[in-house]
Amino acid sequence: MLNEIRFIGRIANDLELITYDDDQKRCTFSLAIETAYSTDFPRITVFGKKATNLVKYNNKGDLIFVDGYICLLYTSDAADDSLRV
């Protein structure tokens, strides 16, 4: 797969498990990744059983490995015809 990422970083905020009406589970958090000159904070979203285990066994500040892919979702604003990521 060409669209593949691997990060090692620390969980930057408290983890919260969100459950939807159809029993789907999701956890979204920021990951602190140190680079040579600064620290980056990409948003990570985990779904299903992995989200449940992430919240159960990890906390803010824990060092984790993330393996996944990048997915950009665009939303449009009808008022000014703009797109947001």
C-alpha positions in Angstrom: 0.0 0.0 0.0 1.4 3.4 -0.9 -0.6 5.4 1.5 0.9 4.0 4.7 2.2 5.8 7.8 4.0 4.7 10.9 4.4 7.0 13.9 6.0 6.6 17.3 4.9 9.3 19.8 3.2 10.1 23.1 -0.6 10.5 23.6 -1.1 14.2 24.0 -4.6 14.4 25.5 -7.0 12.3 27.6 -8.5 9.4 25.7 -12.3 9.3 25.4 -14.2 6.4 23.9 -17.3 7.5 21.9 -20.0 4.9 21.2 -22.6 5.5 18.5 -26.2 4.2 18.4 -25.3 1.3 16.2 -22.6 0.2 18.8 -19.7 1.6 16.7 -16.8 2.8 18.9 -14.3 5.5 18.1 -11.4 7.3 19.8 -9.8 10.4 18.4 -6.6 11.9 20.0 -3.5 13.9 19.2 -0.1 12.2 19.1 3.0 14.2 20.1 5.8 13.4 17.6 9.2 14.9 18.1 11.1 16.0 15.0 14.6 17.4 14.7 13.4 21.0 15.1 9.9 20.9 16.7 7.0 18.7 17.8 4.1 17.8 15.6 0.6 16.9 16.8 -1.3 14.9 14.1 -4.9 13.8 14.9 -5.3 10.1 15.1 -8.7 8.2 14.9 -9.0 4.6 16.0 -12.2 2.5 15.5 -13.8 -0.6 16.9 -12.1 -3.1 19.3 -8.8 -1.2 18.8 -10.4 1.9 20.2 -11.7 0.1 23.2 -8.3 -1.5 24.0 -6.5 1.8 23.5 -8.7 3.6 26.1 -8.6 0.6 28.4 -4.8 0.1 28.5 -3.3 3.6 27.7 -3.3 7.1 29.2 -2.1 10.6 28.4 1.7 10.6 28.0 2.1 6.9 27.1 4.5 6.1 24.2 2.7 4.2 21.4 3.3 3.0 17.9 0.7 3.9 15.3 0.4 2.0 11.9 -2.2 3.2 9.5 -3.0 5.3 6.5 -3.9 9.0 5.8 -7.5 9.8 5.0 -8.5 13.5 4.3 -12.2 14.4 4.6 -13.3 17.6 3.0 -16.4 19.5 4.0 -17.9 22.4 2.0 -19.4 25.6 3.3 -22.3 26.6 1.1 -22.2 30.3 2.3 -18.8 31.1 0.9 -18.1 28.1 -1.4 -15.0 27.1 0.6 -13.5 23.6 1.4 -12.1 22.6 4.7 -10.0 19.6 5.7 
